[in-house]
């Protein structure tokens, strides 16, 4: 049985996530963005990725540091999706093999 408070928290988080997702479309539906604004929006996924992997930079676990190196190398050569897959895959494989 799901605790009602937990269910409410999950539903509220889903609603906020959805509203932030469609908020940009609603606010900018009748406007055209300049090249500078488009560049910022295109860079956003990379910023999110960095915020997710940044804690690995200060990790003391060798597996995390090796996976981080693999991810950085992939990021210099590949697009975002393959880089994410290589980062997650290398972290999982290294943790399984070396831990």
MOBELPE-V494021 format. One record per residue. N is the residue number from 1. PHI is phi in whole degrees, -180 to 180 (999 if undefined). NEAR is the number of other C-alpha atoms within 10 Angstrom. Layout:
BEGIN
N/PHI/NEAR ; N/PHI/NEAR
END
This chain:
BEGIN
1/999/3 ; 2/-86/6 ; 3/-64/7 ; 4/-57/9 ; 5/-66/9 ; 6/-67/10 ; 7/-62/11 ; 8/-63/11 ; 9/-62/11 ; 10/-65/11 ; 11/-65/12 ; 12/-67/12 ; 13/-64/12 ; 14/-63/12 ; 15/-64/12 ; 16/-65/10 ; 17/-62/12 ; 18/-64/11 ; 19/-65/12 ; 20/-70/11 ; 21/-68/11 ; 22/-89/10 ; 23/-58/12 ; 24/-63/10 ; 25/-65/11 ; 26/-68/10 ; 27/-70/9 ; 28/-110/10 ; 29/-64/9 ; 30/-108/8 ; 31/-121/8 ; 32/-108/9 ; 33/-91/11 ; 34/-77/8 ; 35/-63/9 ; 36/-68/9 ; 37/-65/11 ; 38/-64/11 ; 39/-63/11 ; 40/-64/11 ; 41/-66/11 ; 42/-72/11 ; 43/-82/11 ; 44/-57/11 ; 45/-59/12 ; 46/-65/12 ; 47/-65/11 ; 48/-65/11 ; 49/-61/13 ; 50/-62/11 ; 51/-66/10 ; 52/-78/10 ; 53/-93/14 ; 54/-56/12 ; 55/-60/10 ; 56/-68/15 ; 57/-65/11 ; 58/-109/9 ; 59/-73/12 ; 60/-106/9 ; 61/-92/11 ; 62/-58/13 ; 63/-63/21 ; 64/-66/22 ; 65/-69/16 ; 66/-67/16 ; 67/-63/22 ; 68/-63/22 ; 69/-62/15 ; 70/-62/18 ; 71/-67/23 ; 72/-63/14 ; 73/-62/14 ; 74/-63/18 ; 75/-66/18 ; 76/-78/9 ; 77/-120/10 ; 78/-123/13 ; 79/-80/10 ; 80/-63/14 ; 81/-62/10 ; 82/-62/14 ; 83/-63/20 ; 84/-63/17 ; 85/-63/13 ; 86/-66/21 ; 87/-63/23 ; 88/-68/15 ; 89/-64/15 ; 90/-68/20 ; 91/-63/20 ; 92/-65/14 ; 93/-64/13 ; 94/-65/15 ; 95/-65/15 ; 96/-70/10 ; 97/-79/9 ; 98/-96/8 ; 99/-97/9
END
